Amino acid sequence: MLGPMTTEILVQICYDGQGRCCGTQVLFNVLGGAFAGCHRALVERGFATRARGYLLVHNHPSGRALPSSQDIGATRAIVAVSGAVGFEVGDHLIVAGRDAVSMRRLGALRARPRHTGDK
């Protein structure tokens, strides 16, 4: 039997236009830097599987499933990058023990609006 996970991992579940799973990917040790550098891997897998979008799931070894401010900021950046190339991010779930939190339900999945300046 495996013991508790002490490393955060990110799982990407790609889906097609009918909502069927068309690929998955597990990224290890990406969350310490708030998903730094994983945007490209997520988008590449989306293209490779001809996905319409993807779900993201990551664990919190701390036992608290609530997203940190870094989780929210990184997720919004992923939503923006993914959307710019035609992918939707259906949800980002955080799991800890038997708990799970949907960032979509919390309203934290929206990309940050771009500042256009005053004219």
Stockholm file with secondary structure:
# STOCKHOLM 1.0

chainA/1-119         MLGPMTTEILVQICYDGQGRCCGTQVLFNVLGGAFAGCHRALVERGFATRARGYLLVHNHPSGRALPSSQDIGATRAIVAVSGAVGFEVGDHLIVAGRDAVSMRRLGALRARPRHTGDK
#=GR chainA/1-119 SS CCCCCCSCEEEEEEECTTSCEEEEEEEESCTTTTTTTCHHHHHHHHHHTTCSEEEEEEECTTSCCSCCHHHHHHHHHHHHHHHHTTCEEEEEEEEETTEEEEHHHHTCCSCCCCCCCCC
#=GC SS_cons         CCCCCCSCEEEEEEECTTSCEEEEEEEESCTTTTTTTCHHHHHHHHHHTTCSEEEEEEECTTSCCSCCHHHHHHHHHHHHHHHHTTCEEEEEEEEETTEEEEHHHHTCCSCCCCCCCCC
//
